[in-house]
C-alpha cells in the first residue's frame, strides 16, 4: 500500500471507527497480553478477527473511576491512532467497542527492545530509523508521551515500531496547545536518545550529545525532586 502524507489526509480518513460487540471479542481471545495492575490500567488481549490478529485494550474490569478514566484515555488514544493511520510502524485503529471503554487495534509483530546485549542484536542504525519514525509521528500532530524500551518493538525485518499511545499528546490549535505539544515532542526525542546512549554511546553525534546534556526543563525539575529533594527527605537505608 502506498504511503501518503498523513498531514494531508482529508476529513473522510478520520471518520469514526467501526463498532464491535464485547461478547464477540470475548469469544475471539487467543491469549492475555497484559493484566491491568491497577484501578486505572487496562487489560490487554490478543484476539483474532477472521484472518486478522488484533489487540484489544479493555477497561471494563475496572471500578467506576477506572472505567471513567478508561473512556477518556481510550478516546484520546483512538484519535491519535486515527491521525497516524497512514504510518507504517505504529498500531492502526480497527474498531471501538460498543458500550464499553475499549478499542481494538492492529497487532504489531516483533519483540520488545532488549535491555541487555543489544549490540549483539541491533546496530546503531536501528535508532536512526526509530528517530525517523518518531519524527514522522510528530509531523502528523501526535507526540507519543511515553518513549521507553517496552514501547519500542524490533520487528521481524529489524525495523522499529512504536506502540502504546495511551499517553499521546495531540497538537492543539491554541498557543498553549501548540507549546505543550512541542514540549512533549522534545521529551520523546530526548528519551529515545537516552536509550540509544546506553547501548551506543560512541555513535552519538555532537548534536545528540548536546541535546542529552540539556534535558527539557520539566524533566530537570522532576529529576531534582526525585534524586535530590526526595532523597534528602528520605535517605536510603540498608533495608531499602
C-alpha positions as a Markdown table, in Angstrom:
| # | Residue | x | y | z |
|---|---|---|---|---|
| 1 | Unk | 0.0 | 0.0 | 0.0 |
| 2 | Unk | 1.4 | 3.4 | -1.0 |
| 3 | Unk | 2.2 | 5.7 | 1.9 |
| 4 | Unk | 0.6 | 9.1 | 1.9 |
| 5 | Unk | 1.4 | 12.2 | 3.9 |
| 6 | Unk | -0.8 | 11.9 | 6.9 |
| 7 | Unk | -0.8 | 15.7 | 7.3 |
| 8 | Unk | -2.6 | 15.9 | 4.0 |
| 9 | Unk | -5.4 | 13.5 | 4.8 |
| 10 | Unk | -8.9 | 14.8 | 4.4 |
| 11 | Unk | -11.6 | 14.5 | 7.0 |
| 12 | Unk | -13.0 | 11.3 | 5.5 |
| 13 | Unk | -9.9 | 9.4 | 6.5 |
| 14 | Unk | -10.5 | 10.3 | 10.1 |
| 15 | Unk | -14.1 | 9.1 | 10.3 |
| 16 | Unk | -15.4 | 7.2 | 13.3 |
| 17 | Unk | -14.0 | 3.7 | 13.7 |
| 18 | Unk | -16.2 | 0.6 | 13.4 |
| 19 | Unk | -18.0 | -0.7 | 16.5 |
| 20 | Unk | -17.6 | -4.3 | 17.8 |
| 21 | Unk | -19.6 | -6.1 | 20.5 |
| 22 | Unk | -17.7 | -7.0 | 23.6 |
| 23 | Unk | -19.1 | -10.5 | 23.5 |
| 24 | Unk | -17.7 | -11.1 | 20.1 |
| 25 | Unk | -14.3 | -10.0 | 21.3 |
| 26 | Unk | -14.5 | -12.3 | 24.4 |
| 27 | Unk | -15.1 | -15.2 | 22.1 |
| 28 | Unk | -12.2 | -14.3 | 19.9 |
| 29 | Unk | -9.5 | -14.1 | 22.6 |
| 30 | Unk | -6.3 | -16.0 | 21.8 |
| 31 | Unk | -4.4 | -15.0 | 24.9 |
| 32 | Unk | -3.9 | -12.4 | 27.6 |
| 33 | Unk | -1.1 | -10.0 | 26.8 |
| 34 | Unk | -1.3 | -7.9 | 30.0 |
| 35 | Unk | -3.4 | -7.9 | 33.1 |
| 36 | Unk | -4.3 | -4.4 | 34.4 |
| 37 | Unk | -2.1 | -3.9 | 37.5 |
| 38 | Unk | -4.0 | -1.0 | 39.0 |
| 39 | Unk | -7.5 | 0.5 | 39.1 |
| 40 | Unk | -6.6 | 2.8 | 36.2 |
| 41 | Unk | -4.8 | 0.4 | 33.8 |
| 42 | Unk | -6.4 | -1.8 | 31.1 |
| 43 | Unk | -6.5 | -5.5 | 30.4 |
| 44 | Unk | -4.9 | -6.2 | 27.1 |
| 45 | Unk | -5.8 | -9.2 | 25.0 |
| 46 | Unk | -4.7 | -10.7 | 21.7 |
| 47 | Unk | -7.8 | -11.5 | 19.6 |
| 48 | Unk | -8.4 | -13.0 | 16.2 |
| 49 | Unk | -11.0 | -11.4 | 13.9 |
| 50 | Unk | -11.3 | -13.6 | 10.9 |
| 51 | Unk | -7.8 | -13.9 | 9.5 |
| 52 | Unk | -6.6 | -10.8 | 11.4 |
| 53 | Unk | -4.8 | -10.8 | 14.7 |
| 54 | Unk | -5.6 | -7.7 | 16.7 |
| 55 | Unk | -5.0 | -6.2 | 20.2 |
| 56 | Unk | -8.0 | -5.4 | 22.4 |
| 57 | Unk | -7.5 | -2.9 | 25.2 |
| 58 | Unk | -10.3 | -3.1 | 27.7 |
| 59 | Unk | -11.1 | -1.1 | 30.9 |
| 60 | Unk | -14.4 | -3.0 | 31.6 |
| 61 | Unk | -12.9 | -4.9 | 34.5 |
| 62 | Unk | -12.0 | -1.7 | 36.5 |
| 63 | Unk | -14.1 | 0.1 | 39.1 |
| 64 | Unk | -16.3 | 3.1 | 38.2 |
| 65 | Unk | -13.5 | 5.6 | 38.4 |
| 66 | Unk | -11.2 | 3.3 | 36.4 |
| 67 | Unk | -13.9 | 3.0 | 33.7 |
| 68 | Unk | -14.4 | 6.7 | 33.6 |
| 69 | Unk | -10.7 | 7.2 | 33.2 |
| 70 | Unk | -10.6 | 4.5 | 30.6 |
| 71 | Unk | -13.2 | 6.2 | 28.4 |
| 72 | Unk | -11.2 | 9.3 | 28.5 |
| 73 | Unk | -7.8 | 7.7 | 27.6 |
| 74 | Unk | -9.4 | 5.4 | 25.0 |
| 75 | Unk | -10.9 | 8.3 | 23.2 |
| 76 | Unk | -7.6 | 10.1 | 23.2 |
| 77 | Unk | -5.7 | 7.1 | 22.0 |
| 78 | Unk | -8.2 | 6.4 | 19.3 |
| 79 | Unk | -7.8 | 10.0 | 18.0 |
| 80 | Unk | -4.0 | 9.6 | 18.0 |
| 81 | Unk | -4.2 | 6.2 | 16.1 |
| 82 | Unk | -6.6 | 7.7 | 13.5 |
| 83 | Unk | -4.2 | 10.6 | 12.9 |
| 84 | Unk | -1.4 | 8.0 | 12.3 |
| 85 | Unk | -3.4 | 5.7 | 10.1 |
| 86 | Unk | -1.0 | 6.1 | 7.1 |
| 87 | Unk | 2.2 | 5.4 | 9.0 |
| 88 | Unk | 3.9 | 2.0 | 8.9 |
| 89 | Unk | 5.4 | 1.2 | 12.3 |
| 90 | Unk | 2.5 | 2.0 | 14.6 |
| 91 | Unk | -0.7 | 0.2 | 15.5 |
| 92 | Unk | -3.7 | 1.2 | 13.4 |
| 93 | Unk | -7.2 | 1.7 | 14.9 |
| 94 | Unk | -9.5 | -1.1 | 13.8 |
| 95 | Unk | -12.6 | -0.6 | 16.0 |
| 96 | Unk | -14.1 | 0.8 | 19.1 |
| 97 | Unk | -16.1 | -1.4 | 21.5 |
| 98 | Unk | -19.9 | -0.8 | 21.8 |
| 99 | Unk | -21.0 | 0.4 | 25.2 |
| 100 | Unk | -17.6 | -0.4 | 26.7 |
| 101 | Unk | -14.4 | 1.6 | 27.4 |
| 102 | Unk | -12.1 | -0.2 | 25.0 |
| 103 | Unk | -10.6 | -0.2 | 21.5 |
| 104 | Unk | -9.2 | -2.7 | 19.0 |
| 105 | Unk | -6.0 | -2.0 | 17.1 |
| 106 | Unk | -3.8 | -3.9 | 14.7 |
| 107 | Unk | -1.2 | -6.2 | 16.2 |
| 108 | Unk | 2.5 | -5.2 | 15.6 |
| 109 | Unk | 4.7 | -8.2 | 15.2 |
| 110 | Unk | 8.0 | -8.0 | 17.0 |
| 111 | Unk | 9.8 | -8.2 | 20.3 |
| 112 | Unk | 10.4 | -5.6 | 22.9 |
| 113 | Unk | 13.7 | -3.7 | 22.5 |
| 114 | Unk | 16.2 | -5.8 | 24.6 |
| 115 | Unk | 17.6 | -4.3 | 27.8 |
| 116 | Unk | 20.9 | -6.0 | 27.6 |
| 117 | Unk | 23.3 | -7.2 | 24.9 |
| 118 | Unk | 21.5 | -5.0 | 22.4 |
| 119 | Unk | 24.7 | -4.6 | 20.4 |
| 120 | Unk | 24.7 | -8.3 | 19.6 |
| 121 | Unk | 21.3 | -8.0 | 18.0 |
| 122 | Unk | 21.0 | -4.5 | 16.6 |
| 123 | Unk | 23.2 | -1.8 | 15.2 |
| 124 | Unk | 23.0 | 2.0 | 15.9 |
| 125 | Unk | 21.1 | 2.5 | 12.6 |
| 126 | Unk | 18.1 | 1.0 | 14.4 |
| 127 | Unk | 17.9 | 4.1 | 16.5 |
| 128 | Unk | 18.3 | 6.3 | 13.4 |
| 129 | Unk | 15.3 | 4.6 | 11.9 |
| 130 | Unk | 13.4 | 4.9 | 15.2 |
| 131 | Unk | 14.1 | 8.6 | 15.3 |
| 132 | Unk | 12.9 | 9.0 | 11.7 |
| 133 | Unk | 9.7 | 7.1 | 12.6 |
| 134 | Unk | 9.2 | 9.3 | 15.7 |
| 135 | Unk | 9.6 | 12.5 | 13.8 |
| 136 | Unk | 7.1 | 11.3 | 11.2 |
| 137 | Unk | 4.6 | 10.7 | 14.0 |
| 138 | Unk | 5.3 | 14.2 | 15.3 |
| 139 | Unk | 4.7 | 15.7 | 11.8 |
| 140 | Unk | 1.2 | 14.1 | 11.9 |
| 141 | Unk | 0.4 | 16.1 | 15.1 |
| 142 | Unk | 1.0 | 13.4 | 17.7 |
| 143 | Unk | 3.6 | 13.2 | 20.5 |
| 144 | Unk | 3.9 | 9.7 | 22.0 |
| 145 | Unk | 4.4 | 10.8 | 25.6 |
| 146 | Unk | 5.9 | 7.6 | 26.9 |
| 147 | Unk | 9.0 | 6.6 | 25.0 |
| 148 | Unk | 10.7 | 3.7 | 26.8 |
| 149 | Unk | 12.1 | 0.3 | 26.0 |
| 150 | Unk | 8.9 | -1.6 | 26.5 |
| 151 | Unk | 7.1 | 0.6 | 24.0 |
| 152 | Unk | 9.7 | 0.1 | 21.2 |
| 153 | Unk | 9.5 | -3.1 | 19.2 |
| 154 | Unk | 12.0 | -4.7 | 16.9 |
| 155 | Unk | 10.0 | -6.1 | 14.0 |
| 156 | Unk | 11.0 | -9.4 | 12.3 |
| 157 | Unk | 12.7 | -7.4 | 9.5 |
| 158 | Unk | 14.7 | -5.5 | 12.1 |
| 159 | Unk | 12.8 | -2.2 | 11.7 |
| 160 | Unk | 11.4 | -0.3 | 14.7 |
| 161 | Unk | 7.8 | 0.0 | 15.7 |
| 162 | Unk | 6.3 | 2.3 | 18.4 |
| 163 | Unk | 3.3 | 1.1 | 20.5 |
| 164 | Unk | 1.1 | 2.2 | 23.3 |
| 165 | Unk | -0.3 | 5.7 | 22.5 |
| 166 | Unk | -2.3 | 5.9 | 25.7 |
| 167 | Unk | -0.4 | 8.9 | 26.9 |
| 168 | Unk | -0.3 | 10.6 | 23.5 |
| 169 | Unk | -0.5 | 14.3 | 23.2 |
| 170 | Unk | -2.2 | 15.8 | 20.2 |
| 171 | Unk | -1.2 | 19.1 | 18.7 |
| 172 | Unk | -3.7 | 21.8 | 19.8 |
| 173 | Unk | -4.8 | 24.9 | 18.0 |
| 174 | Unk | -4.3 | 27.3 | 20.8 |
| 175 | Unk | -0.9 | 28.9 | 21.8 |
| 176 | Unk | -0.8 | 26.7 | 24.9 |
| 177 | Unk | -1.8 | 23.6 | 22.9 |
| 178 | Unk | 1.0 | 24.1 | 20.5 |
| 179 | Unk | 3.6 | 24.8 | 23.2 |
| 180 | Unk | 2.5 | 21.7 | 25.1 |
| 181 | Unk | 2.8 | 19.6 | 22.0 |
| 182 | Unk | 6.2 | 20.9 | 21.1 |
| 183 | Unk | 7.4 | 20.2 | 24.7 |
| 184 | Unk | 6.3 | 16.6 | 24.5 |
| 185 | Unk | 8.0 | 16.2 | 21.1 |
| 186 | Unk | 11.2 | 17.3 | 22.7 |
| 187 | Unk | 10.7 | 14.8 | 25.6 |
| 188 | Unk | 10.0 | 12.0 | 23.1 |
| 189 | Unk | 13.3 | 12.7 | 21.2 |
| 190 | Unk | 15.3 | 13.1 | 24.4 |
| 191 | Unk | 14.1 | 9.8 | 25.9 |
| 192 | Unk | 14.9 | 8.0 | 22.6 |
| 193 | Unk | 18.4 | 9.4 | 22.6 |
| 194 | Unk | 18.8 | 8.4 | 26.2 |
| 195 | Unk | 18.1 | 4.8 | 25.3 |
| 196 | Unk | 20.5 | 4.9 | 22.4 |
| 197 | Unk | 23.2 | 6.4 | 24.6 |
| 198 | Unk | 23.1 | 3.4 | 27.0 |
| 199 | Unk | 23.9 | 1.0 | 24.2 |
| 200 | Unk | 25.7 | 3.0 | 21.6 |
| 201 | Unk | 27.4 | 6.0 | 23.3 |
| 202 | Unk | 30.2 | 6.2 | 20.8 |
| 203 | Unk | 27.7 | 6.6 | 17.9 |
| 204 | Unk | 26.0 | 9.7 | 19.3 |
| 205 | Unk | 26.6 | 12.8 | 17.2 |
| 206 | Unk | 27.7 | 16.0 | 18.7 |
| 207 | Unk | 24.2 | 17.4 | 18.3 |
| 208 | Unk | 22.8 | 14.4 | 20.1 |
| 209 | Unk | 25.3 | 14.7 | 22.9 |
| 210 | Unk | 24.4 | 18.4 | 23.3 |
| 211 | Unk | 20.7 | 17.5 | 23.4 |
| 212 | Unk | 21.2 | 14.9 | 26.1 |
| 213 | Unk | 23.2 | 17.4 | 28.2 |
| 214 | Unk | 20.2 | 19.8 | 28.2 |
| 215 | Unk | 17.1 | 17.8 | 29.0 |
| 216 | Unk | 13.7 | 19.6 | 28.8 |
| 217 | Unk | 13.2 | 21.9 | 31.8 |
| 218 | Unk | 10.3 | 19.9 | 33.3 |
| 219 | Unk | 12.4 | 16.7 | 33.2 |
| 220 | Unk | 15.2 | 18.6 | 35.1 |
| 221 | Unk | 12.7 | 19.7 | 37.7 |
| 222 | Unk | 11.4 | 16.1 | 38.0 |
| 223 | Unk | 15.0 | 14.8 | 38.3 |
| 224 | Unk | 15.7 | 17.3 | 41.1 |
| 225 | Unk | 12.6 | 16.4 | 43.0 |
| 226 | Unk | 13.2 | 12.7 | 42.7 |
| 227 | Unk | 17.0 | 12.5 | 43.1 |
| 228 | Unk | 17.8 | 15.4 | 45.3 |
| 229 | Unk | 14.9 | 16.6 | 47.4 |
| 230 | Unk | 13.2 | 13.2 | 47.9 |
| 231 | Unk | 16.5 | 11.5 | 48.9 |
| 232 | Unk | 17.3 | 14.2 | 51.4 |
| 233 | Unk | 13.9 | 13.8 | 53.0 |
| 234 | Unk | 14.1 | 10.0 | 52.9 |
| 235 | Unk | 17.7 | 8.8 | 52.8 |
| 236 | Unk | 18.4 | 5.3 | 51.7 |
| 237 | Unk | 18.8 | 2.7 | 54.4 |
| 238 | Unk | 20.2 | -0.8 | 54.3 |
| 239 | Unk | 16.7 | -2.2 | 54.3 |
| 240 | Unk | 16.0 | -0.2 | 51.1 |
